[in-house]
Amino acid sequence: MAVVTYRDALNQALREEMERDERVFLMGEEVAVYQGAYKVSKGLLQEFGDRRVIDTPITELGFAGVGVGAAMVGLRPVVEFMTWNFAVLALDQVVNSAAKMLYMSGGQFPIPIVFRGPSGAALQLAAQHSQAWESWLMHIPGLKVVTPGTPADAKGLLKSAVRDGNPVLVLEGEMLYNTRGEVPEGEHVVPIGVAELKREGEHCSLITNGKMVLVALQAADQLAKEGIRIDVVDLRTVRPMDVAAITASVRKTNRAVVLEEGWEVCGIGAQVVDYVQRECFDDLDAPVLRVHQVDTPMPYAKNLERAAKPDAAKTIAAIKRVLYLDS
């Protein structure tokens, strides 16, 4: 195992897939000469040239559409959004072209395209640059949505996304790029649609994804000091969701909390709770609780931003509540 940063794991995935398949190319704002806003594409222009690492104008709708057209004729584009917040401008191409073309063409036009970039809040980027996009995008049939929370999953899921024959959206945690973790050396591919049990316990299931995996593990470490051992289920992919992994954990622990970065209404947790009540109703010993961002645009002020975000303390409180330990 090599210990690498999240950004370097993504860089490795891009380099390896571009070496493996000459149809793969990267395009987006500042991905070439500047080597990426977050340096994920560092060194790729020098290695593969300007026909496969392409700087675009600041026109998300335009270059997303170019990517869809390239995929229609047999190439395998990786389209980088500087942030998924900017991808609002490109949603017509993502939702109405990429997601629907295979279906509307009667199977004539597969769209092997990856849209990737940072999602969620960082530090004091305010309301327009701090939105977690998972639940928005997982609503759309025809799209696969992955949210890696560790360097190993970042590399493995991006490689799977590039090889997939369908549109895959990779939502990277903006606060994760500098985090480090072990990544298997050699070929490392994580299958899309398969969750992972990051921590094993028997008292409660904590179901989460993306950047919140680190928060979940912090909560698990603190609870372990009190003798409370929890399952930490990392969804990794939110569409398609690994329902079997969710239900297996909940049937073991009989309690569940869902930790998500985004807002409550129509969030990822709402879908997880639906699966749990549908498949595990008779196994539950307490209601399923959710931990999420407060229902407001993200504040800019540091103290208000901290109050708005889900964190380990809020997660621990929810777990103790379903364990009836909050009195």
N, C-alpha and C positions, 0 to 999 in steps of 0.2 A: 504493500500500500504506500502510495505517495501522499504527502500532505500538501494540498494546494488550495488556493483561494477559489471561491465561487466563480469569479470572473475568469480565472485561468482555466477552470474546468470547462466553462462554456467555450473559451478560445480553443482548447484542445478538441472539443467536439466538432467545431466548425472546420478546423484544419484537417482533422482525420476524415471527415465526410467529403470535403472538397478534394482531398487526395484520392479518396475511394471512388468518386463518381464525378466525372468532368462536367456533368450537367448541372451540378450544384453551384450556385453563385450567390453572393451577398450584395444587397443593395439597401441604401438608406441614407439618412442625413449624417454626414461626417464619419461614415464607416471606413473610408479609405485613407485619405491623407492625414486626417486627425486621429485615425485608428480607433474611432468609436468614442462617443461621449463618456462612456464608462470603461473604455479601453478593452472591450471584449474582442474587438477585431484587430488587436495589436499584431503587427507583422504580416497580416494576410495580404495586403496590397503588394508588399515586396516579394512575397512568395508566389502569388497567383496572378498578379497583374491587374490592370484596370479594366479588363473585359469581364473579370469574375468578382471583383470587389469594386463596387460602383457607388460613387457619391451622387446623391440626388439633390435637386432643389428642395426648398422647404414647401413641399406640396404633397401631403400625406395621401390625399385622395388620388393624385396622379400616379405616384410611384407604386401605390398598392394595386392600382389597375394594371400598370405595366407588369407587375408580378403575376397577377392572375392570367393575363394574356400569355406570358412566358410559360406558365404551367400548362396552359391549354395546348401548346404546341410541343410539349415534351420535355421542357427544362424543369429544374427543381429549385426554384428561387427561395432564398431566405430573406425575408423583408424585415428590417429592423426599424421599429418605432423608437425614437429617442425616449419617449415615455408613452405608455398606453393612454395617458390622459390626452395626448395629441391625436391618438387614433380615433377619437370621436369624428374627426374630419374624414377618416377613411372608411367609416363603417358601411357606407353604401357598397363599396367593393368587397369588404369582408363578409357582410351579411347577405347582400343581394346577388353577388356574383360568385365568390369563392364557395360559400356554403351551399348554394343552390344549383350550380352549373351541372354537376353530375346528374342530379335528379331531373332537371328540366331538359337535359339533352338526351334523356333516355339511356344514360350510361356511356355516351359517346365521348364525353370530355371529363376524365378524372382531373382533379386539381391538386397535384402534389406540391403544396406550398406551405411554408412556415412563416407565420407572423410572430415576431418575438420582440421583447423589450421589457423595461422595468415597470412594475405596477405597485400600487399601494403608496402609503405615506413614507416619507423619509423624515427629515428634521426641518420644521418650519418652512415648508414649501407652500403652505396655505391651501385653500379649498380647491383651486382649479388644478393642482398638481399632486394631490394626495389621495386619489380615489383608487380603491381596490376594485378591479374590473371582473373578477372571476364570475360573479353571479350574473352580471350583464351578458357575458359572452356564452356561458354554459346553457343559456336559455334557447340557443339557436340550433335546430337540427342541421346536421351536415358539418358541424365544427367539432373538433376534439380540443380539449382545453387542459393543459398541464401546468402545474404550479410547483416546481421543485423548491425544496426548502434546505437542501444541503448541497455541497459541491458534487458529491457522487451522483445524486439524483439530477442535478443540473446537467452534468455531462451525459449521463445515460438517457435521460428523457429527450434532450435535444437531438442526440443521435437517432433515437427512434422516430422523432418528429420529422427529421430530414428524410428518412427512409420510407415514411408512411405515404400511401397513395392519396391521402385526403388532406384537406386544410387542417393544420394543427397550430394552435395558438399557444405560445410559451410565455407565461407570465412570470417574470423573474422578480424577486424581491429587491427593491431598490436599496434597502439597507443590508443586503446580504453579500454584495459584491466583494467586500473585503474579508468576509468570514472564511475560516479555514476548516478543512476536514479531510478525512482520508478518502482517496479515490483509487479504486483498483487499477493497477497498471495493465496495459494491453487493452484488448477489446472489452469495452464495458457498455452494455446497452441495457436500459431499464424499460421493460414493456409498458406501453401506454395502457391505462385502465387497471393497473394493479397497485393496491395500497401496500403499505409496509407497517408492521408493528415495530415502532421505534423503541418502546419500553414496555415491558410486560409486568402486569400486576393482576390483582383479583378484586379490588374494592370498587373500582369505577372505570369506565371507558371514557377517555378524553379523545375526541375525534377532531382532527384539525388538518391544515394544509399550508403550504407555502411558508412565508415568514413566521407564521404563528407556531410552526414546529419548534423553534427555539424557545418561544415563550412557554409552550407546553412542557418541554423538557426541564425548564427552570422550575415550573410549578411541581413537576413530578419529583425533582430532587428535593425541594423543600418539604413536600408532603412525606417523602420517604423518611425524613428525620423524625416524623411523628408516628411512624409505623403504618402510614397509609400508602399502599402500593397501587398504582394505577396503570392501566393500559394506555399507551399513547399511540393512536392509530393515525398515521400520516397518509391522507388520501392520495397525495402526489398527483393524481389525475382527478379533476372534478367532473369532466364529461369525456368518456363514460365513467361513472362512479363505481367503485368496487363494493357493491352492496354485500357480497358474501363476507368480506373482511369486516365490515361494520357490524353485521349481525352476529358473526362468530364471537366478536369481542363482547358485545352487549349481552349475549346469552350466557357468557361466562361470568361477567361482573354484575349483571342485573341492574346497572345504573349507567347513565351516560350524561356527559356534558359535551357540547359542541363549541369549539373555539374558532372564531373566524375574524378576519381583519375588517371586513366590510360592514355595511349597515344591516339592521335587523330585517326590515321588510323585504320579502322575496330574496333573502340571502341564501348562501350555501347551506347554512344551518337549517333553514326551513325545509330544504329537500332532504337533508340527512334525518331530521326528525320524522318526516313523512315515512321514510324507509324503515326507521326504527319502530314506529308505532304500528306499521303495517305488518312487519315481519316478527317483531319481538314483544308485542303488547303483553302477552301473558308472562313474559320473562322479567318485566320491569318491576322493581320494588320502589321506584320513585319516579316522579315526572322528569322528563328530559329537559335540561336547562341549556341556555345559549349564552355565550359571552361574545360581545361584538362591539364595534364602534358605537358611540352614542349617536342618536338620530339628529345629526346636525352636519352641515358642511365643516370640514376640518378647520379649526381655528389656527391663526398664525401665532398668537401669543404662546410662548413655550409652556407655561403652566396650564393653559386651557387645552393645548394640543395633548399634553400628557394625560389630562383628565378624560379626553375624548377617546383615547386609544384603549383597546383591550390589553391587559397585561397579566403578569403572573399572579398578582394579589387578587384581582377580580376573578381569575380562573380558580384559584384556591378557595375563595369564598363560595363559588358556585359548587365546587366538588364537595365541600363540607356541608353545603345545604342539602344536596341529594343524599348525603350520608347521614343526614339529621344530626350534624355535629355543630350547627351554627348557633346554638343557644348558649 
